[in-house]
Amino acid sequence: MSEEFQDHQIRDVIKINYKYTMGGQSKFFIELKNNKRLLGTKCTKCGKTWMPPRINCSDCYEPADWVELKQTGIIEVSTIVWYTTSAFIKAIPYGVGYIKLDGAETALLQGIFSENLVPSKIKKGKRVKAVFNRERIGKMTDFFFVPEDEYDKWISKPEYEGGV
Ligand SMILES: [Zn+2]
């Protein structure tokens, strides 16, 4: 290249329509959308119960079977979100955390909402319960967790409902 070459920028917008598949994990999203069930998987060899579900056990690489998990669990770790993408900007501040559902051996990263969002409300060891959007589309945002003592208040709101 000679000294004559100069970088320049062209500003433009790229719009892309696309589809993607959840593959072997599709059943989790279908059951979430249609039946408000939270499915994990259990390894056919070592018996480890995975949530989020793994089609094959990540420890021993053997196939895993679908199992329904309880919709209650315990917070393993959490934080309060103040900065986020445009998809969640209206919800801030909100909590996120790793939740270990009762019966699961691994933890699921998910939103934790509270009427009174202070760190002590969503700290490690607190018990939470899943609340579902009435209008579900088969995505992780179809549900979230709330402190167990707020569950009845959350499911009384018109846009949400309790699980099974
Ligand atoms: Zn295994």
Backbone and ligand atoms as CSV (ligand in chain L), in Angstrom:
chain,resi,resn,atom,element,x,y,z
A,1,MET,N,N,0.825,-1.193,0.000
A,1,MET,CA,C,0.000,0.000,0.000
A,1,MET,C,C,0.869,1.257,0.000
A,2,SER,N,N,0.397,2.207,-0.670
A,2,SER,CA,C,1.142,3.464,-0.711
A,2,SER,C,C,0.619,4.419,0.350
A,3,GLU,N,N,1.252,5.515,0.458
A,3,GLU,CA,C,0.797,6.527,1.413
A,3,GLU,C,C,-0.532,7.149,0.978
A,4,GLU,N,N,-0.904,6.889,-0.257
A,4,GLU,CA,C,-2.156,7.457,-0.749
A,4,GLU,C,C,-3.386,6.783,-0.124
A,5,PHE,N,N,-3.205,5.545,0.335
A,5,PHE,CA,C,-4.346,4.822,0.893
A,5,PHE,C,C,-4.760,5.428,2.227
A,6,GLN,N,N,-6.023,5.642,2.386
A,6,GLN,CA,C,-6.533,6.142,3.663
A,6,GLN,C,C,-7.729,5.302,4.079
A,7,ASP,N,N,-7.767,4.977,5.370
A,7,ASP,CA,C,-8.957,4.289,5.892
A,7,ASP,C,C,-10.154,5.222,5.818
A,8,HIS,N,N,-11.247,4.665,5.587
A,8,HIS,CA,C,-12.459,5.462,5.706
A,8,HIS,C,C,-13.575,4.577,6.224
A,9,GLN,N,N,-14.629,5.183,6.751
A,9,GLN,CA,C,-15.739,4.432,7.311
A,9,GLN,C,C,-16.998,4.697,6.511
A,10,ILE,N,N,-17.759,3.660,6.365
A,10,ILE,CA,C,-19.085,3.794,5.784
A,10,ILE,C,C,-20.069,3.349,6.850
A,11,ARG,N,N,-20.921,4.219,7.270
A,11,ARG,CA,C,-21.914,3.863,8.285
A,11,ARG,C,C,-23.162,3.331,7.592
A,12,ASP,N,N,-23.636,2.223,8.110
A,12,ASP,CA,C,-24.806,1.592,7.509
A,12,ASP,C,C,-25.507,0.757,8.574
A,13,VAL,N,N,-26.656,0.231,8.236
A,13,VAL,CA,C,-27.420,-0.639,9.122
A,13,VAL,C,C,-27.598,-1.971,8.423
A,14,ILE,N,N,-27.320,-3.026,9.132
A,14,ILE,CA,C,-27.540,-4.361,8.592
A,14,ILE,C,C,-28.695,-4.986,9.348
A,15,LYS,N,N,-29.747,-5.340,8.645
A,15,LYS,CA,C,-30.860,-6.054,9.268
A,15,LYS,C,C,-30.803,-7.505,8.802
A,16,ILE,N,N,-30.874,-8.408,9.750
A,16,ILE,CA,C,-30.777,-9.824,9.414
A,16,ILE,C,C,-31.961,-10.562,10.031
A,17,ASN,N,N,-32.734,-11.201,9.218
A,17,ASN,CA,C,-33.764,-12.110,9.720
A,17,ASN,C,C,-33.139,-13.494,9.819
A,18,TYR,N,N,-33.340,-14.148,10.951
A,18,TYR,CA,C,-32.747,-15.463,11.102
A,18,TYR,C,C,-33.588,-16.313,12.033
A,19,LYS,N,N,-33.357,-17.590,11.956
A,19,LYS,CA,C,-33.961,-18.557,12.867
A,19,LYS,C,C,-32.840,-19.371,13.461
A,20,TYR,N,N,-33.020,-19.778,14.689
A,20,TYR,CA,C,-32.061,-20.714,15.253
A,20,TYR,C,C,-32.827,-21.749,16.050
A,21,THR,N,N,-32.216,-22.874,16.219
A,21,THR,CA,C,-32.887,-23.975,16.895
A,21,THR,C,C,-32.278,-24.218,18.273
A,22,MET,N,N,-33.120,-24.657,19.186
A,22,MET,CA,C,-32.632,-25.038,20.508
A,22,MET,C,C,-32.145,-26.487,20.495
A,23,GLY,N,N,-32.281,-27.140,19.359
A,23,GLY,CA,C,-31.766,-28.498,19.212
A,23,GLY,C,C,-32.333,-29.436,20.262
A,24,GLY,N,N,-31.465,-30.230,20.838
A,24,GLY,CA,C,-31.882,-31.222,21.824
A,24,GLY,C,C,-32.499,-30.625,23.071
A,25,GLN,N,N,-32.301,-29.337,23.303
A,25,GLN,CA,C,-32.869,-28.698,24.488
A,25,GLN,C,C,-34.247,-28.098,24.222
A,26,SER,N,N,-34.779,-28.331,23.032
A,26,SER,CA,C,-36.080,-27.754,22.671
A,26,SER,C,C,-37.171,-28.133,23.664
A,27,LYS,N,N,-37.129,-29.356,24.169
A,27,LYS,CA,C,-38.184,-29.813,25.080
A,27,LYS,C,C,-38.297,-28.914,26.305
A,28,PHE,N,N,-37.170,-28.418,26.795
A,28,PHE,CA,C,-37.206,-27.503,27.944
A,28,PHE,C,C,-38.083,-26.293,27.624
A,29,PHE,N,N,-37.873,-25.698,26.455
A,29,PHE,CA,C,-38.586,-24.473,26.097
A,29,PHE,C,C,-40.050,-24.737,25.743
A,30,ILE,N,N,-40.323,-25.882,25.147
A,30,ILE,CA,C,-41.708,-26.239,24.801
A,30,ILE,C,C,-42.522,-26.476,26.076
A,31,GLU,N,N,-41.944,-27.213,27.030
A,31,GLU,CA,C,-42.645,-27.468,28.298
A,31,GLU,C,C,-42.807,-26.188,29.108
A,32,LEU,N,N,-41.824,-25.319,29.040
A,32,LEU,CA,C,-41.918,-24.026,29.718
A,32,LEU,C,C,-43.075,-23.218,29.144
A,33,LYS,N,N,-43.128,-23.145,27.838
A,33,LYS,CA,C,-44.155,-22.337,27.164
A,33,LYS,C,C,-45.555,-22.932,27.358
A,34,ASN,N,N,-45.694,-24.222,27.116
A,34,ASN,CA,C,-47.029,-24.832,27.086
A,34,ASN,C,C,-47.549,-25.246,28.455
A,35,ASN,N,N,-46.661,-25.670,29.328
A,35,ASN,CA,C,-47.117,-26.299,30.574
A,35,ASN,C,C,-46.511,-25.725,31.847
A,36,LYS,N,N,-45.692,-24.693,31.724
A,36,LYS,CA,C,-45.047,-24.082,32.898
A,36,LYS,C,C,-44.286,-25.117,33.720
A,37,ARG,N,N,-43.712,-26.081,33.058
A,37,ARG,CA,C,-42.892,-27.076,33.756
A,37,ARG,C,C,-41.424,-26.716,33.560
A,38,LEU,N,N,-40.624,-26.942,34.581
A,38,LEU,CA,C,-39.182,-26.709,34.494
A,38,LEU,C,C,-38.483,-28.063,34.452
A,39,LEU,N,N,-37.978,-28.412,33.282
A,39,LEU,CA,C,-37.345,-29.709,33.087
A,39,LEU,C,C,-35.834,-29.600,33.156
A,40,GLY,N,N,-35.271,-30.483,33.917
A,40,GLY,CA,C,-33.831,-30.664,33.915
A,40,GLY,C,C,-33.539,-32.013,33.292
A,41,THR,N,N,-32.300,-32.427,33.389
A,41,THR,CA,C,-31.956,-33.763,32.917
A,41,THR,C,C,-31.146,-34.499,33.974
A,42,LYS,N,N,-31.263,-35.834,33.917
A,42,LYS,CA,C,-30.540,-36.684,34.875
A,42,LYS,C,C,-29.686,-37.670,34.097
A,43,CYS,N,N,-28.425,-37.696,34.403
A,43,CYS,CA,C,-27.493,-38.570,33.686
A,43,CYS,C,C,-27.857,-40.040,33.895
A,44,THR,N,N,-27.868,-40.792,32.807
A,44,THR,CA,C,-28.224,-42.207,32.889
A,44,THR,C,C,-27.100,-43.051,33.507
A,45,LYS,N,N,-25.907,-42.489,33.612
A,45,LYS,CA,C,-24.799,-43.248,34.195
A,45,LYS,C,C,-24.509,-42.823,35.634
A,46,CYS,N,N,-24.172,-41.550,35.825
A,46,CYS,CA,C,-23.755,-41.115,37.171
A,46,CYS,C,C,-24.908,-40.555,37.998
A,47,GLY,N,N,-26.048,-40.256,37.353
A,47,GLY,CA,C,-27.217,-39.806,38.092
A,47,GLY,C,C,-27.244,-38.324,38.424
A,48,LYS,N,N,-26.264,-37.570,37.943
A,48,LYS,CA,C,-26.248,-36.132,38.236
A,48,LYS,C,C,-27.425,-35.439,37.554
A,49,THR,N,N,-28.087,-34.540,38.292
A,49,THR,CA,C,-29.241,-33.820,37.762
A,49,THR,C,C,-28.829,-32.409,37.360
A,50,TRP,N,N,-29.054,-32.120,36.082
A,50,TRP,CA,C,-28.581,-30.868,35.489
A,50,TRP,C,C,-29.713,-29.872,35.286
A,51,MET,N,N,-29.485,-28.659,35.717
A,51,MET,CA,C,-30.359,-27.534,35.407
A,51,MET,C,C,-29.480,-26.302,35.312
A,52,PRO,N,N,-29.321,-25.671,34.149
A,52,PRO,CA,C,-30.008,-25.967,32.904
A,52,PRO,C,C,-29.707,-27.374,32.391
A,53,PRO,N,N,-30.683,-27.930,31.648
A,53,PRO,CA,C,-30.537,-29.314,31.202
A,53,PRO,C,C,-29.382,-29.514,30.229
A,54,ARG,N,N,-28.750,-30.654,30.363
A,54,ARG,CA,C,-27.711,-31.071,29.415
A,54,ARG,C,C,-28.214,-32.344,28.751
A,55,ILE,N,N,-28.127,-32.399,27.454
A,55,ILE,CA,C,-28.583,-33.588,26.737
A,55,ILE,C,C,-27.649,-34.757,27.017
A,56,ASN,N,N,-26.379,-34.435,27.125
A,56,ASN,CA,C,-25.395,-35.418,27.567
A,56,ASN,C,C,-24.724,-34.864,28.817
A,57,CYS,N,N,-24.475,-35.735,29.765
A,57,CYS,CA,C,-23.855,-35.328,31.016
A,57,CYS,C,C,-22.494,-34.689,30.736
A,58,SER,N,N,-22.261,-33.534,31.309
A,58,SER,CA,C,-20.989,-32.855,31.080
A,58,SER,C,C,-19.860,-33.443,31.912
A,59,ASP,N,N,-20.186,-34.329,32.844
A,59,ASP,CA,C,-19.152,-34.981,33.646
A,59,ASP,C,C,-18.675,-36.280,33.003
A,60,CYS,N,N,-19.639,-37.114,32.547
A,60,CYS,CA,C,-19.232,-38.431,32.037
A,60,CYS,C,C,-19.643,-38.654,30.580
A,61,TYR,N,N,-20.276,-37.656,29.960
A,61,TYR,CA,C,-20.608,-37.677,28.519
A,61,TYR,C,C,-21.631,-38.730,28.116
A,62,GLU,N,N,-22.326,-39.284,29.095
A,62,GLU,CA,C,-23.381,-40.244,28.788
A,62,GLU,C,C,-24.698,-39.491,28.580
A,63,PRO,N,N,-25.658,-40.113,27.884
A,63,PRO,CA,C,-26.952,-39.451,27.670
A,63,PRO,C,C,-27.659,-39.182,29.006
A,64,ALA,N,N,-28.494,-38.159,28.996
A,64,ALA,CA,C,-29.265,-37.811,30.186
A,64,ALA,C,C,-30.752,-37.846,29.834
A,65,ASP,N,N,-31.572,-38.229,30.811
A,65,ASP,CA,C,-33.029,-38.281,30.634
A,65,ASP,C,C,-33.670,-37.016,31.193
A,66,TRP,N,N,-34.808,-36.655,30.619
A,66,TRP,CA,C,-35.554,-35.498,31.117
A,66,TRP,C,C,-36.189,-35.826,32.459
A,67,VAL,N,N,-36.130,-34.868,33.382
A,67,VAL,CA,C,-36.795,-35.000,34.680
A,67,VAL,C,C,-37.426,-33.655,35.028
A,68,GLU,N,N,-38.615,-33.713,35.628
A,68,GLU,CA,C,-39.246,-32.473,36.050
A,68,GLU,C,C,-38.699,-32.072,37.414
A,69,LEU,N,N,-38.352,-30.808,37.537
A,69,LEU,CA,C,-37.809,-30.311,38.801
A,69,LEU,C,C,-38.836,-29.444,39.511
A,70,LYS,N,N,-38.637,-29.292,40.806
A,70,LYS,CA,C,-39.502,-28.395,41.573
A,70,LYS,C,C,-39.236,-26.962,41.130
A,71,GLN,N,N,-40.185,-26.102,41.414
A,71,GLN,CA,C,-40.078,-24.707,40.974
A,71,GLN,C,C,-39.636,-23.799,42.102
A,72,THR,N,N,-39.081,-24.430,43.117
A,72,THR,CA,C,-38.498,-23.699,44.231
A,72,THR,C,C,-37.021,-24.027,44.293
A,73,GLY,N,N,-36.266,-23.121,44.877
A,73,GLY,CA,C,-34.842,-23.373,44.978
A,73,GLY,C,C,-34.175,-22.366,45.883
A,74,ILE,N,N,-32.851,-22.370,45.821
A,74,ILE,CA,C,-32.061,-21.541,46.720
A,74,ILE,C,C,-31.073,-20.716,45.900
A,75,ILE,N,N,-30.861,-19.486,46.317
A,75,ILE,CA,C,-29.909,-18.617,45.613
A,75,ILE,C,C,-28.488,-19.017,46.005
A,76,GLU,N,N,-27.674,-19.301,44.988
A,76,GLU,CA,C,-26.266,-19.630,45.218
A,76,GLU,C,C,-25.415,-18.367,45.235
A,77,VAL,N,N,-25.725,-17.438,44.334
A,77,VAL,CA,C,-25.009,-16.166,44.246
A,77,VAL,C,C,-25.902,-15.211,43.463
A,78,SER,N,N,-25.800,-13.928,43.731
A,78,SER,CA,C,-26.668,-12.977,43.033
A,78,SER,C,C,-26.036,-11.598,42.983
A,79,THR,N,N,-26.620,-10.755,42.157
A,79,THR,CA,C,-26.227,-9.352,42.106
A,79,THR,C,C,-27.428,-8.548,41.647
A,80,ILE,N,N,-27.330,-7.237,41.779
A,80,ILE,CA,C,-28.377,-6.345,41.296
A,80,ILE,C,C,-27.884,-5.680,40.018
A,81,VAL,N,N,-28.729,-5.704,38.993
A,81,VAL,CA,C,-28.363,-5.175,37.680
A,81,VAL,C,C,-28.831,-3.724,37.551
A,82,TRP,N,N,-27.897,-2.849,37.229
A,82,TRP,CA,C,-28.216,-1.433,37.006
A,82,TRP,C,C,-27.968,-1.027,35.559
A,83,TYR,N,N,-27.139,-1.778,34.843
A,83,TYR,CA,C,-26.817,-1.487,33.444
A,83,TYR,C,C,-27.132,-2.724,32.624
A,84,THR,N,N,-27.851,-2.550,31.536
A,84,THR,CA,C,-28.253,-3.720,30.761
A,84,THR,C,C,-28.525,-3.318,29.319
A,85,THR,N,N,-28.948,-4.279,28.538
A,85,THR,CA,C,-29.246,-4.012,27.135
A,85,THR,C,C,-30.654,-3.432,27.003
A,86,SER,N,N,-30.982,-2.988,25.790
A,86,SER,CA,C,-32.291,-2.379,25.554
A,86,SER,C,C,-33.429,-3.347,25.875
A,87,ALA,N,N,-33.170,-4.648,25.783
A,87,ALA,CA,C,-34.217,-5.645,26.031
A,87,ALA,C,C,-34.710,-5.619,27.475
A,88,PHE,N,N,-33.856,-5.209,28.408
A,88,PHE,CA,C,-34.202,-5.294,29.832
A,88,PHE,C,C,-34.180,-3.942,30.527
A,89,ILE,N,N,-34.014,-2.867,29.760
A,89,ILE,CA,C,-33.794,-1.550,30.366
A,89,ILE,C,C,-34.969,-1.115,31.242
A,90,LYS,N,N,-36.179,-1.500,30.877
A,90,LYS,CA,C,-37.349,-1.071,31.657
A,90,LYS,C,C,-37.437,-1.784,33.001
A,91,ALA,N,N,-36.725,-2.886,33.140
A,91,ALA,CA,C,-36.825,-3.682,34.368
A,91,ALA,C,C,-35.827,-3.245,35.444
A,92,ILE,N,N,-34.828,-2.447,35.109
A,92,ILE,CA,C,-33.802,-2.112,36.103
A,92,ILE,C,C,-34.354,-1.216,37.210
A,93,PRO,N,N,-33.872,-1.387,38.421
A,93,PRO,CA,C,-32.925,-2.414,38.836
A,93,PRO,C,C,-33.634,-3.753,39.076
A,94,TYR,N,N,-32.939,-4.830,38.750
A,94,TYR,CA,C,-33.472,-6.162,39.025
A,94,TYR,C,C,-32.305,-7.067,39.413
A,95,GLY,N,N,-32.645,-8.166,40.017
A,95,GLY,CA,C,-31.614,-9.096,40.437
A,95,GLY,C,C,-31.384,-10.180,39.402
A,96,VAL,N,N,-30.193,-10.708,39.392
A,96,VAL,CA,C,-29.916,-11.944,38.657
A,96,VAL,C,C,-29.102,-12.830,39.591
A,97,GLY,N,N,-29.246,-14.103,39.406
A,97,GLY,CA,C,-28.493,-14.987,40.266
A,97,GLY,C,C,-28.469,-16.399,39.744
A,98,TYR,N,N,-27.593,-17.184,40.334
A,98,TYR,CA,C,-27.591,-18.615,40.064
A,98,TYR,C,C,-28.485,-19.273,41.101
A,99,ILE,N,N,-29.521,-19.947,40.603
A,99,ILE,CA,C,-30.512,-20.594,41.446
A,99,ILE,C,C,-30.331,-22.101,41.333
A,100,LYS,N,N,-30.196,-22.762,42.455
A,100,LYS,CA,C,-30.180,-24.228,42.434
A,100,LYS,C,C,-31.577,-24.702,42.823
A,101,LEU,N,N,-32.302,-25.215,41.826
A,101,LEU,CA,C,-33.648,-25.713,42.084
A,101,LEU,C,C,-33.583,-26.934,42.985
A,102,ASP,N,N,-34.618,-27.107,43.787
A,102,ASP,CA,C,-34.674,-28.287,44.656
A,102,ASP,C,C,-34.668,-29.542,43.782
A,103,GLY,N,N,-33.736,-30.401,44.015
A,103,GLY,CA,C,-33.601,-31.625,43.228
A,103,GLY,C,C,-32.515,-31.543,42.169
A,104,ALA,N,N,-32.022,-30.353,41.876
A,104,ALA,CA,C,-30.952,-30.192,40.884
A,104,ALA,C,C,-29.599,-30.101,41.589
A,105,GLU,N,N,-28.554,-30.485,40.865
A,105,GLU,CA,C,-27.207,-30.402,41.434
A,105,GLU,C,C,-26.405,-29.262,40.835
A,106,THR,N,N,-26.954,-28.601,39.816
A,106,THR,CA,C,-26.287,-27.462,39.208
A,106,THR,C,C,-27.250,-26.272,39.248
A,107,ALA,N,N,-26.711,-25.091,39.020
A,107,ALA,CA,C,-27.512,-23.878,39.187
A,107,ALA,C,C,-27.795,-23.202,37.850
A,108,LEU,N,N,-28.953,-22.573,37.814
A,108,LEU,CA,C,-29.467,-21.901,36.619
A,108,LEU,C,C,-29.350,-20.392,36.801
A,109,LEU,N,N,-28.798,-19.704,35.806
A,109,LEU,CA,C,-28.718,-18.242,35.853
A,109,LEU,C,C,-30.061,-17.672,35.404
A,110,GLN,N,N,-30.675,-16.871,36.275
A,110,GLN,CA,C,-32.000,-16.361,35.939
A,110,GLN,C,C,-32.267,-15.071,36.697
A,111,GLY,N,N,-33.263,-14.322,36.227
A,111,GLY,CA,C,-33.662,-13.088,36.880
A,111,GLY,C,C,-34.327,-13.355,38.217
A,112,ILE,N,N,-34.091,-12.451,39.159
A,112,ILE,CA,C,-34.745,-12.510,40.472
A,112,ILE,C,C,-35.370,-11.137,40.708
A,113,PHE,N,N,-36.690,-11.116,40.754
A,113,PHE,CA,C,-37.384,-9.849,40.956
A,113,PHE,C,C,-37.865,-9.775,42.403
A,114,SER,N,N,-37.957,-8.547,42.890
A,114,SER,CA,C,-38.452,-8.351,44.253
A,114,SER,C,C,-39.185,-7.027,44.334
A,115,GLU,N,N,-40.227,-7.008,45.170
A,115,GLU,CA,C,-40.957,-5.760,45.412
A,115,GLU,C,C,-40.079,-4.782,46.189
A,116,ASN,N,N,-39.136,-5.320,46.912
A,116,ASN,CA,C,-38.265,-4.509,47.759
A,116,ASN,C,C,-36.828,-4.958,47.511
A,117,LEU,N,N,-36.285,-4.545,46.360
A,117,LEU,CA,C,-35.001,-5.083,45.911
A,117,LEU,C,C,-33.830,-4.433,46.654
A,118,VAL,N,N,-33.383,-5.124,47.656
A,118,VAL,CA,C,-32.173,-4.749,48.374
A,118,VAL,C,C,-31.317,-6.011,48.433
A,119,PRO,N,N,-29.992,-5.844,48.541
A,119,PRO,CA,C,-29.130,-7.039,48.493
A,119,PRO,C,C,-29.526,-8.135,49.474
A,120,SER,N,N,-29.960,-7.760,50.668
A,120,SER,CA,C,-30.289,-8.797,51.661
A,120,SER,C,C,-31.490,-9.640,51.235
A,121,LYS,N,N,-32.335,-9.082,50.363
A,121,LYS,CA,C,-33.534,-9.790,49.926
A,121,LYS,C,C,-33.200,-10.940,48.967
A,122,ILE,N,N,-32.086,-10.818,48.248
A,122,ILE,CA,C,-31.750,-11.826,47.233
A,122,ILE,C,C,-30.370,-12.436,47.483
A,123,LYS,N,N,-29.954,-12.449,48.729
A,123,LYS,CA,C,-28.597,-12.935,49.004
A,123,LYS,C,C,-28.523,-14.464,48.992
A,124,LYS,N,N,-27.297,-14.941,48.977
A,124,LYS,CA,C,-27.016,-16.385,48.992
A,124,LYS,C,C,-27.780,-17.053,50.129
A,125,GLY,N,N,-28.408,-18.167,49.787
A,125,GLY,CA,C,-29.130,-18.943,50.792
A,125,GLY,C,C,-30.615,-18.632,50.865
A,126,LYS,N,N,-31.039,-17.518,50.247
A,126,LYS,CA,C,-32.467,-17.181,50.269
A,126,LYS,C,C,-33.248,-18.119,49.359
A,127,ARG,N,N,-34.460,-18.470,49.787
A,127,ARG,CA,C,-35.293,-19.355,48.976
A,127,ARG,C,C,-36.146,-18.545,48.014
A,128,VAL,N,N,-36.271,-19.053,46.797
A,128,VAL,CA,C,-37.030,-18.378,45.744
A,128,VAL,C,C,-37.981,-19.366,45.075
A,129,LYS,N,N,-38.943,-18.798,44.350
A,129,LYS,CA,C,-39.927,-19.614,43.640
A,129,LYS,C,C,-40.171,-19.011,42.268
A,130,ALA,N,N,-40.427,-19.858,41.289
A,130,ALA,CA,C,-40.600,-19.402,39.906
A,130,ALA,C,C,-41.978,-18.791,39.696
A,131,VAL,N,N,-42.005,-17.670,38.973
A,131,VAL,CA,C,-43.230,-17.005,38.531
A,131,VAL,C,C,-43.172,-16.958,37.003
A,132,PHE,N,N,-44.320,-17.189,36.363
A,132,PHE,CA,C,-44.349,-17.289,34.901
A,132,PHE,C,C,-45.155,-16.149,34.284
A,133,ASN,N,N,-44.710,-15.691,33.126
A,133,ASN,CA,C,-45.518,-14.743,32.358
A,133,ASN,C,C,-46.766,-15.480,31.869
A,134,ARG,N,N,-47.911,-14.794,31.881
A,134,ARG,CA,C,-49.110,-15.413,31.316
A,134,ARG,C,C,-48.948,-15.648,29.817
A,135,GLU,N,N,-48.296,-14.704,29.145
A,135,GLU,CA,C,-48.039,-14.862,27.709
A,135,GLU,C,C,-46.598,-15.326,27.539
A,136,ARG,N,N,-46.448,-16.597,27.248
A,136,ARG,CA,C,-45.114,-17.180,27.114
A,136,ARG,C,C,-44.821,-17.470,25.648
A,137,ILE,N,N,-43.533,-17.322,25.297
A,137,ILE,CA,C,-43.137,-17.512,23.901
A,137,ILE,C,C,-42.051,-18.579,23.741
A,138,GLY,N,N,-41.746,-19.261,24.840
A,138,GLY,CA,C,-40.735,-20.308,24.745
A,138,GLY,C,C,-39.319,-19.779,24.829
A,139,LYS,N,N,-39.118,-18.766,25.685
A,139,LYS,CA,C,-37.773,-18.222,25.901
A,139,LYS,C,C,-37.503,-18.145,27.403
A,140,MET,N,N,-36.235,-17.974,27.747
A,140,MET,CA,C,-35.857,-17.915,29.160
A,140,MET,C,C,-36.567,-16.789,29.895
A,141,THR,N,N,-36.945,-15.739,29.178
A,141,THR,CA,C,-37.617,-14.609,29.809
A,141,THR,C,C,-39.093,-14.901,30.091
A,142,ASP,N,N,-39.556,-16.122,29.836
A,142,ASP,CA,C,-40.934,-16.509,30.159
A,142,ASP,C,C,-41.140,-16.663,31.666
A,143,PHE,N,N,-40.053,-16.752,32.403
A,143,PHE,CA,C,-40.195,-16.901,33.848
A,143,PHE,C,C,-39.038,-16.232,34.566
A,144,PHE,N,N,-39.237,-16.074,35.861
A,144,PHE,CA,C,-38.201,-15.477,36.713
A,144,PHE,C,C,-38.453,-15.972,38.124
A,145,PHE,N,N,-37.579,-15.622,39.015
A,145,PHE,CA,C,-37.748,-16.048,40.403
A,145,PHE,C,C,-38.054,-14.854,41.290
A,146,VAL,N,N,-38.784,-15.139,42.361
A,146,VAL,CA,C,-39.071,-14.119,43.382
A,146,VAL,C,C,-38.810,-14.748,44.746
A,147,PRO,N,N,-38.523,-13.919,45.757
A,147,PRO,CA,C,-38.400,-14.475,47.109
A,147,PRO,C,C,-39.691,-15.206,47.471
A,148,GLU,N,N,-39.565,-16.334,48.154
A,148,GLU,CA,C,-40.749,-17.152,48.449
A,148,GLU,C,C,-41.838,-16.367,49.174
A,149,ASP,N,N,-41.432,-15.432,50.034
A,149,ASP,CA,C,-42.455,-14.687,50.791
A,149,ASP,C,C,-43.170,-13.631,49.936
A,150,GLU,N,N,-42.718,-13.421,48.697
A,150,GLU,CA,C,-43.399,-12.486,47.796
A,150,GLU,C,C,-44.207,-13.203,46.710
A,151,TYR,N,N,-44.132,-14.529,46.704
A,151,TYR,CA,C,-44.724,-15.306,45.605
A,151,TYR,C,C,-46.207,-14.991,45.394
A,152,ASP,N,N,-47.005,-15.017,46.458
A,152,ASP,CA,C,-48.454,-14.795,46.307
A,152,ASP,C,C,-48.759,-13.416,45.737
A,153,LYS,N,N,-47.965,-12.440,46.128
A,153,LYS,CA,C,-48.169,-11.079,45.617
A,153,LYS,C,C,-47.875,-11.021,44.114
A,154,TRP,N,N,-46.804,-11.679,43.692
A,154,TRP,CA,C,-46.420,-11.635,42.273
A,154,TRP,C,C,-47.440,-12.344,41.388
A,155,ILE,N,N,-47.933,-13.499,41.832
A,155,ILE,CA,C,-48.846,-14.242,40.957
A,155,ILE,C,C,-50.257,-13.658,40.971
A,156,SER,N,N,-50.494,-12.675,41.834
A,156,SER,CA,C,-51.796,-12.005,41.819
A,156,SER,C,C,-51.834,-10.882,40.781
A,157,LYS,N,N,-50.663,-10.548,40.196
A,157,LYS,CA,C,-50.617,-9.511,39.157
A,157,LYS,C,C,-51.170,-10.082,37.856
A,158,PRO,N,N,-51.862,-9.256,37.087
A,158,PRO,CA,C,-52.540,-9.793,35.888
A,158,PRO,C,C,-51.596,-10.387,34.841
A,159,GLU,N,N,-50.361,-9.918,34.763
A,159,GLU,CA,C,-49.453,-10.408,33.724
A,159,GLU,C,C,-48.692,-11.678,34.096
A,160,TYR,N,N,-48.822,-12.109,35.366
A,160,TYR,CA,C,-48.054,-13.271,35.816
A,160,TYR,C,C,-48.974,-14.346,36.368
A,161,GLU,N,N,-48.422,-15.534,36.489
A,161,GLU,CA,C,-49.157,-16.628,37.127
A,161,GLU,C,C,-48.183,-17.605,37.743
A,162,GLY,N,N,-48.724,-18.400,38.642
A,162,GLY,CA,C,-47.905,-19.397,39.306
A,162,GLY,C,C,-47.662,-20.596,38.399
A,163,GLY,N,N,-46.745,-21.424,38.800
A,163,GLY,CA,C,-46.415,-22.606,38.012
A,163,GLY,C,C,-47.298,-23.780,38.390
A,164,VAL,N,N,-46.771,-24.967,38.139
A,164,VAL,CA,C,-47.548,-26.185,38.416
A,164,VAL,C,C,-47.082,-26.833,39.711
L,1,ZN,ZN,ZN,-22.948,-38.430,34.269
